[in-house]
Amino acid sequence: MARASTKAHWDAYWKENTDPHVTYDNDDRVINAILALGEVRGKRVLEVGAGSGRDSIELARRGALVTVIDYVRSSLDVVADNAAAAGVTLTMVCADGTRMPFDEGTFDVVFHQGLLEHFRDPVPLVADNRRVLKPGGHVVIDVPQRWHVYTVGKKIMIALDRWFAGWETEFSIRELSRLIEAQGFEVEARFGDWMIPGFFYRAARYGLRAVGVEIPRNPGGMGPVGRMNDAWRNWFRRRPLAYWTFAMIGVVGKKV
């Protein structure tokens, strides 16, 4: 059985990856899904699995009352530094995301990105997401999509015990929707996006970094061709077939 991600692993990871501009972000897809729910100013928002805190910091800039929770202190240290640099205030809690120290019905929105796939049993996490939400509150969950070349590369790396995060899984949009529906959510929206830049460019960049060679995080614009490509993606991403091509997918669920 492939090794699990542990506290020690994530503690070491966030001690080494303190700069949010070095690692790739989620291209605002999670932020956009939350903003589509309405005005966030004054809303109580919780991010589970703090990471670098980029999304939480942006929501705080917009007036949300944001709490981040993570079970390793080093991640919260990174968030604290990034929040201070951005001039915003977040509430930070070090605790287990499956047994959170919050009362039932505390938050208007709960979200996480790059978290659910690390749980062999995701049900306790989603169930506790629901518990801490107010009636009618929303959960936003973003995960890797099953049918993508990224998944093939990841499975090979896991088999070789070279994957940065240990064991990890993935979901189809149907599987993710059914998971949250089984925990008492009504799916209100689905979203997803491709890796930009693509998987192979990212893999090359990380491989070169390992031998001391740095190339740009993004390869740069492509003029009219790039604009045409953007227009095509914006049109296609709204079609159901797109979910079979996305690298990452997400759902927005309402607590019922």
N, C-alpha and C positions, 0 to 999 in steps of 0.2 A: 504494500500500500504506500502511495506517495506521502511524503512527509507533510505534516500540517503546518500552517502558519502559527507561530507562537508569539507570546508577548516579547520574548527575547529577540525574535526575528524583527518584529516591527519597531522595537525600541532601537535596534541597530540601524534599521533602514532610515528612520527619521533623524537620527543623529548624523547620518551621512548625506541626507537629501534635504538640506535646509533652505535651498533657494527655489522658490516656486516657479521661477522663470526657466529653470533648467529642464524640469519635467514637463510633459505635455498636459494641457488642461482639457476640459470636456467641451470646448468650443461653445460655451454658454447654453448648451441644450437643457441642462437642469435649471439654470436660472430662468430661462425663457418659459419653461414649463410651470415654474412657480409664479412668475409674473403674469402668466395667462389666467391665473386664478383670481386676479384682482389686485388692488392696492395692498402693498405689504407694510406700509407705515403703521406702526403701532401693533402689528401682529406678532404673536409669540411663535418663533420658528426654532426648530431643533435640527441640527445636523448630527447624525450618528456616524461615527468614524470620521474624525476631524480632518485627517490628511493635512494638507497645507492650509486649509481654511479659506481658499480663494472664493468659493461661492458664498460662504457665510459672511465674509468681509464685504462683498458686493451688496448683499441683502441688508447688512447693517448700514452701509452708506445710504441706502434708500429708506432708512428709518425703521426697519424691522428690529424687534427685540430678540436677538439671536443668542442661543445657547449651543455650544458644541460639546460633544461627549466623545471620549476615546479612552481605551483601557491602557494606553501607554502614555506616560508623562512626556516623553520626548516629542510626540506629535503635538501635544498641547503647547509645548515650548515654541515649536515652529509657528503655530497659529498665533500665539501671543506676540511674537516678534513681528509677524506679518501684519497683524491688526494694529500694533503700535505704529508701524511705518505708514499705514494707511490712515491713521488718525481716528480709528473707530474703537468702540468698546464691545467686547463679547463676554458672555459668561461661559467659563470653561469648567468642565466637570470630568474627573478621571474615574471612570466606572465601566462596568460591563454593559454593553448595549442590549443584551438579552434580559437584563434585570436592572433596569434603570431606576435611579433613586428620585423619581418624580411621581407626583400624585396622578391619579387617573384624570384625564381630561385637562391637562395642563397647557397643551400647545395647539395652535391653529394649523401649523404645517410641520410635518416631520419629513426629512429627506436624507438620502444617502446615495453616494456614487462610488462604484468600485469597492463595495463592501459585501453585499449579499452573496456574491460568488465564492467567498472564502469560507462559508459555513456549510459543513456536510449536511446539517439539518437546518434549513433556513426558517422553519416555522416559528421557533421561539423568538427570533429577531422580529419578524413581521408581526407576531402577536403582541409583542411589547410596544412596537410602533403604534399599533391600534389603541392599546391601553392608555397611553399618555396623550392621545389626541382628544380634543373636544368633540362632542357629537357634531357631525357635519364637517369636521376637519379633514385635511388631505394628507396623504402620504405620496411622496415622489421617489421612485426607485429606479436607478439606472444600473444596467448590468451588461456584460459582454453578450453578443448575439451568437447563437449556436452555429449557424451555417455560414461561416466566414473563414477566410484563409488565416486570419489571426488565431482562430481556435486550433487549426491544424498545427501552426507553429508553436502555439502554447503547449499543446499536448505532447509534442516531440520534446520540448524543453523540460516539461514535467517528468517525462519518462527518463530523461537523462539526468534528472535531479539538478537542473541548471536554471529552473524558473525562479525568478526573484522572490516570489511569494509562496513557494511551496505548492500544496494542493490547491486547485481552483476549478470551478465548474463554469457553466454558461447556460443560457436559456433561449428558447424561442419566444416570440411575443405571445403566443398562445399559452405556453407553460408559465410565463411570468404573470399573465393575466389570471390564469386559474389559481395560481398560488395565492395571490392577494384576495381574490374572491372567496376562497375557502376560509380566509381569516376575517371575513365580515366587511370587506370593502366592495364598493361598487366602482368598476373601472369607468372613469370619466374621459380619459384621454390616453393616447399612446404616442410615443415619439421615438426618434432614433436618428443616427447620423453615421456617416462614413469617417474613417480616419483621414484627416487632412493635416499634414501630408500622409501619404499612404503607409501601409504596413512595412513594405520593403525598404522605403527610405528611413523609417524609424529604426528598423532592425540594423541597417547599415550604420546609422549614426551611433547607436548604442555600442555596436561592435567596434567601431573606430575609437570611441571614447575609451574603451577598455585597453587600447594600446597607445593611448595618449594623443590621439588625433581628434581635433574638434572640427565639426562641420556645423553650419547653421541649423537651428531647431526647425526652421522652415526653409525650403529651397528658394523662396522668393516668387514674385508675381510673374505672370506669363502674358501680360498685355491683353489684347482682344481675345486671344484663345482662352485665357483664364476667365475672362468675364463671361464668355459663352459657356464655359464649363460650369461656372457658378449658377448661371441661369438654368441650365439643364438640371443640375442637382436640386435647385429650389423647386422646380416643377415636379421632378420624379419622387422626391422624398415624401410628397403628400399622397402617393399612390400605394395601395396595399402591398403590391409586389415588392416595394422598396424594403420592407422589413426582412426579406430574405437576403438582402445585399448589405444591410447596415453592419458595421462593426459593433456598434453599441445601440442598445434599445432601452426604452423606459416606459413606465406606466404611471399614471396619476390615478389614485384611488380615493374615494370619499368614504369616510366612516359612516356606516349605516347601522 
